[in-house]
Amino acid sequence: MSVRLLLLESEARTWLRKGYNTPDRVAVLAAMITEKRGSVAANRLIEEMRRQWQRRADWMQEHSA
């Protein structure tokens, strides 16, 4: 696994922990990231946040039995 991917996963989990998990908050974050790093970076981060959220949901389902 590349370092770049690990950093992206870590950043996505950090934003989720900070409460950027609603459509309104994600839109604010996307605008902030777009302004600083461009739309490609913002889209990549948002997609990774979705993957991490699904991963969390899968883990919680597995461990709720």
PDB file with one MODEL, atoms N, CA, C and O in Angstrom:
MODEL        1
ATOM      1  N   MET A   1       0.848  -1.175   0.000  1.00  0.00           N
ATOM      2  CA  MET A   1       0.000   0.000   0.000  1.00  0.00           C
ATOM      3  C   MET A   1       0.894   1.239   0.000  1.00  0.00           C
ATOM      4  O   MET A   1       1.893   1.301   0.716  1.00  0.00           O
ATOM      5  N   SER A   2       0.523   2.202  -0.799  1.00  0.00           N
ATOM      6  CA  SER A   2       1.357   3.390  -0.922  1.00  0.00           C
ATOM      7  C   SER A   2       1.144   4.332   0.261  1.00  0.00           C
ATOM      8  O   SER A   2       0.099   4.316   0.911  1.00  0.00           O
ATOM      9  N   VAL A   3       2.137   5.131   0.513  1.00  0.00           N
ATOM     10  CA  VAL A   3       2.062   6.128   1.580  1.00  0.00           C
ATOM     11  C   VAL A   3       0.959   7.140   1.271  1.00  0.00           C
ATOM     12  O   VAL A   3       0.241   7.574   2.172  1.00  0.00           O
ATOM     13  N   ARG A   4       0.830   7.506   0.021  1.00  0.00           N
ATOM     14  CA  ARG A   4      -0.197   8.480  -0.378  1.00  0.00           C
ATOM     15  C   ARG A   4      -1.601   7.965  -0.036  1.00  0.00           C
ATOM     16  O   ARG A   4      -2.440   8.722   0.451  1.00  0.00           O
ATOM     17  N   LEU A   5      -1.850   6.676  -0.292  1.00  0.00           N
ATOM     18  CA  LEU A   5      -3.149   6.091   0.023  1.00  0.00           C
ATOM     19  C   LEU A   5      -3.380   6.041   1.535  1.00  0.00           C
ATOM     20  O   LEU A   5      -4.480   6.324   2.010  1.00  0.00           O
ATOM     21  N   LEU A   6      -2.350   5.683   2.274  1.00  0.00           N
ATOM     22  CA  LEU A   6      -2.471   5.665   3.735  1.00  0.00           C
ATOM     23  C   LEU A   6      -2.796   7.045   4.284  1.00  0.00           C
ATOM     24  O   LEU A   6      -3.617   7.178   5.191  1.00  0.00           O
ATOM     25  N   LEU A   7      -2.158   8.067   3.741  1.00  0.00           N
ATOM     26  CA  LEU A   7      -2.439   9.435   4.183  1.00  0.00           C
ATOM     27  C   LEU A   7      -3.869   9.847   3.837  1.00  0.00           C
ATOM     28  O   LEU A   7      -4.537  10.498   4.640  1.00  0.00           O
ATOM     29  N   LEU A   8      -4.337   9.474   2.656  1.00  0.00           N
ATOM     30  CA  LEU A   8      -5.696   9.795   2.249  1.00  0.00           C
ATOM     31  C   LEU A   8      -6.713   9.116   3.174  1.00  0.00           C
ATOM     32  O   LEU A   8      -7.682   9.746   3.598  1.00  0.00           O
ATOM     33  N   GLU A   9      -6.496   7.837   3.485  1.00  0.00           N
ATOM     34  CA  GLU A   9      -7.389   7.121   4.397  1.00  0.00           C
ATOM     35  C   GLU A   9      -7.405   7.769   5.770  1.00  0.00           C
ATOM     36  O   GLU A   9      -8.463   7.940   6.375  1.00  0.00           O
ATOM     37  N   SER A  10      -6.236   8.125   6.253  1.00  0.00           N
ATOM     38  CA  SER A  10      -6.128   8.758   7.559  1.00  0.00           C
ATOM     39  C   SER A  10      -6.825  10.112   7.589  1.00  0.00           C
ATOM     40  O   SER A  10      -7.524  10.431   8.551  1.00  0.00           O
ATOM     41  N   GLU A  11      -6.638  10.906   6.543  1.00  0.00           N
ATOM     42  CA  GLU A  11      -7.287  12.211   6.486  1.00  0.00           C
ATOM     43  C   GLU A  11      -8.808  12.051   6.437  1.00  0.00           C
ATOM     44  O   GLU A  11      -9.531  12.799   7.095  1.00  0.00           O
ATOM     45  N   ALA A  12      -9.290  11.090   5.666  1.00  0.00           N
ATOM     46  CA  ALA A  12     -10.730  10.858   5.564  1.00  0.00           C
ATOM     47  C   ALA A  12     -11.311  10.485   6.925  1.00  0.00           C
ATOM     48  O   ALA A  12     -12.353  11.008   7.320  1.00  0.00           O
ATOM     49  N   ARG A  13     -10.644   9.586   7.642  1.00  0.00           N
ATOM     50  CA  ARG A  13     -11.123   9.203   8.970  1.00  0.00           C
ATOM     51  C   ARG A  13     -11.077  10.374   9.937  1.00  0.00           C
ATOM     52  O   ARG A  13     -11.957  10.502  10.788  1.00  0.00           O
ATOM     53  N   THR A  14     -10.078  11.223   9.825  1.00  0.00           N
ATOM     54  CA  THR A  14      -9.972  12.399  10.701  1.00  0.00           C
ATOM     55  C   THR A  14     -11.148  13.338  10.499  1.00  0.00           C
ATOM     56  O   THR A  14     -11.754  13.781  11.474  1.00  0.00           O
ATOM     57  N   TRP A  15     -11.484  13.650   9.251  1.00  0.00           N
ATOM     58  CA  TRP A  15     -12.608  14.541   8.982  1.00  0.00           C
ATOM     59  C   TRP A  15     -13.919  13.931   9.465  1.00  0.00           C
ATOM     60  O   TRP A  15     -14.785  14.641   9.975  1.00  0.00           O
ATOM     61  N   LEU A  16     -14.066  12.621   9.307  1.00  0.00           N
ATOM     62  CA  LEU A  16     -15.281  11.968   9.797  1.00  0.00           C
ATOM     63  C   LEU A  16     -15.376  12.070  11.319  1.00  0.00           C
ATOM     64  O   LEU A  16     -16.449  12.331  11.863  1.00  0.00           O
ATOM     65  N   ARG A  17     -14.252  11.861  11.999  1.00  0.00           N
ATOM     66  CA  ARG A  17     -14.248  11.984  13.465  1.00  0.00           C
ATOM     67  C   ARG A  17     -14.559  13.398  13.914  1.00  0.00           C
ATOM     68  O   ARG A  17     -15.117  13.596  14.993  1.00  0.00           O
ATOM     69  N   LYS A  18     -14.206  14.384  13.102  1.00  0.00           N
ATOM     70  CA  LYS A  18     -14.477  15.784  13.439  1.00  0.00           C
ATOM     71  C   LYS A  18     -15.918  16.182  13.144  1.00  0.00           C
ATOM     72  O   LYS A  18     -16.290  17.341  13.325  1.00  0.00           O
ATOM     73  N   GLY A  19     -16.725  15.239  12.695  1.00  0.00           N
ATOM     74  CA  GLY A  19     -18.142  15.503  12.502  1.00  0.00           C
ATOM     75  C   GLY A  19     -18.562  15.876  11.097  1.00  0.00           C
ATOM     76  O   GLY A  19     -19.694  16.314  10.892  1.00  0.00           O
ATOM     77  N   TYR A  20     -17.691  15.718  10.134  1.00  0.00           N
ATOM     78  CA  TYR A  20     -18.049  16.013   8.742  1.00  0.00           C
ATOM     79  C   TYR A  20     -18.697  14.776   8.134  1.00  0.00           C
ATOM     80  O   TYR A  20     -18.118  14.109   7.277  1.00  0.00           O
ATOM     81  N   ASN A  21     -19.928  14.480   8.604  1.00  0.00           N
ATOM     82  CA  ASN A  21     -20.601  13.265   8.178  1.00  0.00           C
ATOM     83  C   ASN A  21     -22.054  13.511   7.778  1.00  0.00           C
ATOM     84  O   ASN A  21     -22.836  12.568   7.659  1.00  0.00           O
ATOM     85  N   THR A  22     -22.410  14.758   7.574  1.00  0.00           N
ATOM     86  CA  THR A  22     -23.738  15.093   7.057  1.00  0.00           C
ATOM     87  C   THR A  22     -23.551  15.807   5.721  1.00  0.00           C
ATOM     88  O   THR A  22     -22.487  16.368   5.462  1.00  0.00           O
ATOM     89  N   PRO A  23     -24.574  15.790   4.876  1.00  0.00           N
ATOM     90  CA  PRO A  23     -24.428  16.450   3.570  1.00  0.00           C
ATOM     91  C   PRO A  23     -24.002  17.917   3.672  1.00  0.00           C
ATOM     92  O   PRO A  23     -23.165  18.373   2.893  1.00  0.00           O
ATOM     93  N   ASP A  24     -24.565  18.647   4.614  1.00  0.00           N
ATOM     94  CA  ASP A  24     -24.206  20.065   4.765  1.00  0.00           C
ATOM     95  C   ASP A  24     -22.748  20.236   5.171  1.00  0.00           C
ATOM     96  O   ASP A  24     -22.030  21.064   4.610  1.00  0.00           O
ATOM     97  N   ARG A  25     -22.315  19.443   6.154  1.00  0.00           N
ATOM     98  CA  ARG A  25     -20.931  19.550   6.618  1.00  0.00           C
ATOM     99  C   ARG A  25     -19.943  19.105   5.540  1.00  0.00           C
ATOM    100  O   ARG A  25     -18.874  19.695   5.388  1.00  0.00           O
ATOM    101  N   VAL A  26     -20.306  18.064   4.798  1.00  0.00           N
ATOM    102  CA  VAL A  26     -19.436  17.582   3.726  1.00  0.00           C
ATOM    103  C   VAL A  26     -19.314  18.637   2.633  1.00  0.00           C
ATOM    104  O   VAL A  26     -18.241  18.807   2.054  1.00  0.00           O
ATOM    105  N   ALA A  27     -20.397  19.344   2.348  1.00  0.00           N
ATOM    106  CA  ALA A  27     -20.347  20.423   1.350  1.00  0.00           C
ATOM    107  C   ALA A  27     -19.409  21.537   1.798  1.00  0.00           C
ATOM    108  O   ALA A  27     -18.664  22.090   0.988  1.00  0.00           O
ATOM    109  N   VAL A  28     -19.445  21.864   3.085  1.00  0.00           N
ATOM    110  CA  VAL A  28     -18.533  22.880   3.631  1.00  0.00           C
ATOM    111  C   VAL A  28     -17.093  22.410   3.487  1.00  0.00           C
ATOM    112  O   VAL A  28     -16.224  23.164   3.051  1.00  0.00           O
ATOM    113  N   LEU A  29     -16.850  21.170   3.854  1.00  0.00           N
ATOM    114  CA  LEU A  29     -15.497  20.609   3.745  1.00  0.00           C
ATOM    115  C   LEU A  29     -15.033  20.584   2.292  1.00  0.00           C
ATOM    116  O   LEU A  29     -13.895  20.950   1.998  1.00  0.00           O
ATOM    117  N   ALA A  30     -15.906  20.157   1.383  1.00  0.00           N
ATOM    118  CA  ALA A  30     -15.541  20.103  -0.036  1.00  0.00           C
ATOM    119  C   ALA A  30     -15.161  21.482  -0.551  1.00  0.00           C
ATOM    120  O   ALA A  30     -14.199  21.621  -1.306  1.00  0.00           O
ATOM    121  N   ALA A  31     -15.907  22.497  -0.147  1.00  0.00           N
ATOM    122  CA  ALA A  31     -15.583  23.860  -0.577  1.00  0.00           C
ATOM    123  C   ALA A  31     -14.231  24.295  -0.027  1.00  0.00           C
ATOM    124  O   ALA A  31     -13.437  24.917  -0.733  1.00  0.00           O
ATOM    125  N   MET A  32     -13.976  23.966   1.227  1.00  0.00           N
ATOM    126  CA  MET A  32     -12.710  24.342   1.860  1.00  0.00           C
ATOM    127  C   MET A  32     -11.529  23.645   1.173  1.00  0.00           C
ATOM    128  O   MET A  32     -10.516  24.279   0.879  1.00  0.00           O
ATOM    129  N   ILE A  33     -11.666  22.346   0.919  1.00  0.00           N
ATOM    130  CA  ILE A  33     -10.586  21.589   0.276  1.00  0.00           C
ATOM    131  C   ILE A  33     -10.409  22.044  -1.170  1.00  0.00           C
ATOM    132  O   ILE A  33      -9.280  22.145  -1.649  1.00  0.00           O
ATOM    133  N   THR A  34     -11.503  22.318  -1.867  1.00  0.00           N
ATOM    134  CA  THR A  34     -11.426  22.801  -3.252  1.00  0.00           C
ATOM    135  C   THR A  34     -10.654  24.106  -3.314  1.00  0.00           C
ATOM    136  O   THR A  34      -9.821  24.304  -4.198  1.00  0.00           O
ATOM    137  N   GLU A  35     -10.931  24.982  -2.384  1.00  0.00           N
ATOM    138  CA  GLU A  35     -10.237  26.276  -2.357  1.00  0.00           C
ATOM    139  C   GLU A  35      -8.739  26.118  -2.124  1.00  0.00           C
ATOM    140  O   GLU A  35      -7.935  26.838  -2.717  1.00  0.00           O
ATOM    141  N   LYS A  36      -8.370  25.185  -1.268  1.00  0.00           N
ATOM    142  CA  LYS A  36      -6.952  25.015  -0.918  1.00  0.00           C
ATOM    143  C   LYS A  36      -6.186  24.116  -1.881  1.00  0.00           C
ATOM    144  O   LYS A  36      -5.026  24.383  -2.194  1.00  0.00           O
ATOM    145  N   ARG A  37      -6.851  23.022  -2.365  1.00  0.00           N
ATOM    146  CA  ARG A  37      -6.129  22.017  -3.144  1.00  0.00           C
ATOM    147  C   ARG A  37      -6.722  21.707  -4.501  1.00  0.00           C
ATOM    148  O   ARG A  37      -6.123  20.974  -5.289  1.00  0.00           O
ATOM    149  N   GLY A  38      -7.889  22.255  -4.783  1.00  0.00           N
ATOM    150  CA  GLY A  38      -8.530  22.004  -6.077  1.00  0.00           C
ATOM    151  C   GLY A  38      -9.633  20.967  -5.982  1.00  0.00           C
ATOM    152  O   GLY A  38      -9.741  20.227  -5.004  1.00  0.00           O
ATOM    153  N   SER A  39     -10.448  20.935  -7.027  1.00  0.00           N
ATOM    154  CA  SER A  39     -11.627  20.068  -7.011  1.00  0.00           C
ATOM    155  C   SER A  39     -11.284  18.581  -7.106  1.00  0.00           C
ATOM    156  O   SER A  39     -12.000  17.746  -6.552  1.00  0.00           O
ATOM    157  N   VAL A  40     -10.212  18.248  -7.792  1.00  0.00           N
ATOM    158  CA  VAL A  40      -9.833  16.836  -7.898  1.00  0.00           C
ATOM    159  C   VAL A  40      -9.493  16.287  -6.522  1.00  0.00           C
ATOM    160  O   VAL A  40      -9.929  15.193  -6.167  1.00  0.00           O
ATOM    161  N   ALA A  41      -8.723  17.030  -5.747  1.00  0.00           N
ATOM    162  CA  ALA A  41      -8.354  16.595  -4.398  1.00  0.00           C
ATOM    163  C   ALA A  41      -9.582  16.505  -3.504  1.00  0.00           C
ATOM    164  O   ALA A  41      -9.705  15.573  -2.708  1.00  0.00           O
ATOM    165  N   ALA A  42     -10.485  17.461  -3.628  1.00  0.00           N
ATOM    166  CA  ALA A  42     -11.704  17.446  -2.812  1.00  0.00           C
ATOM    167  C   ALA A  42     -12.557  16.226  -3.152  1.00  0.00           C
ATOM    168  O   ALA A  42     -13.049  15.539  -2.257  1.00  0.00           O
ATOM    169  N   ASN A  43     -12.728  15.961  -4.422  1.00  0.00           N
ATOM    170  CA  ASN A  43     -13.522  14.796  -4.836  1.00  0.00           C
ATOM    171  C   ASN A  43     -12.893  13.497  -4.365  1.00  0.00           C
ATOM    172  O   ASN A  43     -13.596  12.587  -3.925  1.00  0.00           O
ATOM    173  N   ARG A  44     -11.581  13.408  -4.454  1.00  0.00           N
ATOM    174  CA  ARG A  44     -10.871  12.207  -4.010  1.00  0.00           C
ATOM    175  C   ARG A  44     -11.073  12.003  -2.504  1.00  0.00           C
ATOM    176  O   ARG A  44     -11.308  10.882  -2.053  1.00  0.00           O
ATOM    177  N   LEU A  45     -10.981  13.079  -1.739  1.00  0.00           N
ATOM    178  CA  LEU A  45     -11.170  12.988  -0.295  1.00  0.00           C
ATOM    179  C   LEU A  45     -12.600  12.581   0.048  1.00  0.00           C
ATOM    180  O   LEU A  45     -12.803  11.723   0.908  1.00  0.00           O
ATOM    181  N   ILE A  46     -13.582  13.171  -0.597  1.00  0.00           N
ATOM    182  CA  ILE A  46     -14.981  12.846  -0.325  1.00  0.00           C
ATOM    183  C   ILE A  46     -15.266  11.379  -0.652  1.00  0.00           C
ATOM    184  O   ILE A  46     -15.961  10.700   0.104  1.00  0.00           O
ATOM    185  N   GLU A  47     -14.740  10.894  -1.762  1.00  0.00           N
ATOM    186  CA  GLU A  47     -14.920   9.485  -2.112  1.00  0.00           C
ATOM    187  C   GLU A  47     -14.284   8.573  -1.071  1.00  0.00           C
ATOM    188  O   GLU A  47     -14.854   7.544  -0.711  1.00  0.00           O
ATOM    189  N   GLU A  48     -13.119   8.946  -0.595  1.00  0.00           N
ATOM    190  CA  GLU A  48     -12.459   8.135   0.431  1.00  0.00           C
ATOM    191  C   GLU A  48     -13.234   8.192   1.738  1.00  0.00           C
ATOM    192  O   GLU A  48     -13.306   7.194   2.456  1.00  0.00           O
ATOM    193  N   MET A  49     -13.815   9.341   2.059  1.00  0.00           N
ATOM    194  CA  MET A  49     -14.648   9.433   3.260  1.00  0.00           C
ATOM    195  C   MET A  49     -15.842   8.487   3.141  1.00  0.00           C
ATOM    196  O   MET A  49     -16.224   7.856   4.126  1.00  0.00           O
ATOM    197  N   ARG A  50     -16.429   8.380   1.967  1.00  0.00           N
ATOM    198  CA  ARG A  50     -17.540   7.451   1.755  1.00  0.00           C
ATOM    199  C   ARG A  50     -17.086   6.005   1.955  1.00  0.00           C
ATOM    200  O   ARG A  50     -17.787   5.206   2.576  1.00  0.00           O
ATOM    201  N   ARG A  51     -15.909   5.678   1.424  1.00  0.00           N
ATOM    202  CA  ARG A  51     -15.382   4.323   1.599  1.00  0.00           C
ATOM    203  C   ARG A  51     -15.128   4.023   3.072  1.00  0.00           C
ATOM    204  O   ARG A  51     -15.439   2.933   3.552  1.00  0.00           O
ATOM    205  N   GLN A  52     -14.566   4.986   3.781  1.00  0.00           N
ATOM    206  CA  GLN A  52     -14.284   4.781   5.204  1.00  0.00           C
ATOM    207  C   GLN A  52     -15.572   4.656   6.014  1.00  0.00           C
ATOM    208  O   GLN A  52     -15.637   3.867   6.956  1.00  0.00           O
ATOM    209  N   TRP A  53     -16.595   5.427   5.653  1.00  0.00           N
ATOM    210  CA  TRP A  53     -17.882   5.344   6.350  1.00  0.00           C
ATOM    211  C   TRP A  53     -18.502   3.962   6.134  1.00  0.00           C
ATOM    212  O   TRP A  53     -19.041   3.368   7.067  1.00  0.00           O
ATOM    213  N   GLN A  54     -18.424   3.453   4.897  1.00  0.00           N
ATOM    214  CA  GLN A  54     -18.947   2.116   4.613  1.00  0.00           C
ATOM    215  C   GLN A  54     -18.142   1.057   5.353  1.00  0.00           C
ATOM    216  O   GLN A  54     -18.706   0.098   5.881  1.00  0.00           O
ATOM    217  N   ARG A  55     -16.855   1.224   5.392  1.00  0.00           N
ATOM    218  CA  ARG A  55     -15.988   0.286   6.111  1.00  0.00           C
ATOM    219  C   ARG A  55     -16.369   0.247   7.587  1.00  0.00           C
ATOM    220  O   ARG A  55     -16.412  -0.824   8.193  1.00  0.00           O
ATOM    221  N   ARG A  56     -16.643   1.410   8.163  1.00  0.00           N
ATOM    222  CA  ARG A  56     -17.071   1.511   9.559  1.00  0.00           C
ATOM    223  C   ARG A  56     -18.395   0.793   9.760  1.00  0.00           C
ATOM    224  O   ARG A  56     -18.561   0.045  10.723  1.00  0.00           O
ATOM    225  N   ALA A  57     -19.345   1.022   8.844  1.00  0.00           N
ATOM    226  CA  ALA A  57     -20.654   0.377   8.950  1.00  0.00           C
ATOM    227  C   ALA A  57     -20.523  -1.143   8.865  1.00  0.00           C
ATOM    228  O   ALA A  57     -21.177  -1.867   9.616  1.00  0.00           O
ATOM    229  N   ASP A  58     -19.687  -1.621   7.960  1.00  0.00           N
ATOM    230  CA  ASP A  58     -19.456  -3.059   7.829  1.00  0.00           C
ATOM    231  C   ASP A  58     -18.855  -3.629   9.105  1.00  0.00           C
ATOM    232  O   ASP A  58     -19.277  -4.684   9.577  1.00  0.00           O
ATOM    233  N   TRP A  59     -17.872  -2.936   9.663  1.00  0.00           N
ATOM    234  CA  TRP A  59     -17.213  -3.394  10.884  1.00  0.00           C
ATOM    235  C   TRP A  59     -18.207  -3.441  12.042  1.00  0.00           C
ATOM    236  O   TRP A  59     -18.225  -4.402  12.811  1.00  0.00           O
ATOM    237  N   MET A  60     -19.036  -2.398  12.163  1.00  0.00           N
ATOM    238  CA  MET A  60     -20.011  -2.348  13.246  1.00  0.00           C
ATOM    239  C   MET A  60     -21.031  -3.477  13.104  1.00  0.00           C
ATOM    240  O   MET A  60     -21.447  -4.069  14.100  1.00  0.00           O
ATOM    241  N   GLN A  61     -21.429  -3.772  11.886  1.00  0.00           N
ATOM    242  CA  GLN A  61     -22.383  -4.859  11.661  1.00  0.00           C
ATOM    243  C   GLN A  61     -21.764  -6.208  12.049  1.00  0.00           C
ATOM    244  O   GLN A  61     -22.425  -7.040  12.669  1.00  0.00           O
ATOM    245  N   GLU A  62     -20.513  -6.418  11.689  1.00  0.00           N
ATOM    246  CA  GLU A  62     -19.829  -7.675  12.023  1.00  0.00           C
ATOM    247  C   GLU A  62     -19.686  -7.859  13.529  1.00  0.00           C
ATOM    248  O   GLU A  62     -19.768  -8.980  14.030  1.00  0.00           O
ATOM    249  N   HIS A  63     -19.475  -6.773  14.242  1.00  0.00           N
ATOM    250  CA  HIS A  63     -19.191  -6.851  15.669  1.00  0.00           C
ATOM    251  C   HIS A  63     -20.398  -6.583  16.570  1.00  0.00           C
ATOM    252  O   HIS A  63     -20.257  -6.482  17.789  1.00  0.00           O
ATOM    253  N   SER A  64     -21.565  -6.470  15.975  1.00  0.00           N
ATOM    254  CA  SER A  64     -22.747  -6.217  16.784  1.00  0.00           C
ATOM    255  C   SER A  64     -23.494  -7.504  17.143  1.00  0.00           C
ATOM    256  O   SER A  64     -24.495  -7.477  17.859  1.00  0.00           O
ATOM    257  N   ALA A  65     -23.001  -8.602  16.647  1.00  0.00           N
ATOM    258  CA  ALA A  65     -23.676  -9.888  16.899  1.00  0.00           C
ATOM    259  C   ALA A  65     -23.422 -10.334  18.280  1.00  0.00           C
ATOM    260  O   ALA A  65     -23.903 -11.393  18.684  1.00  0.00           O
TER     261      ALA A  65
ENDMDL
END
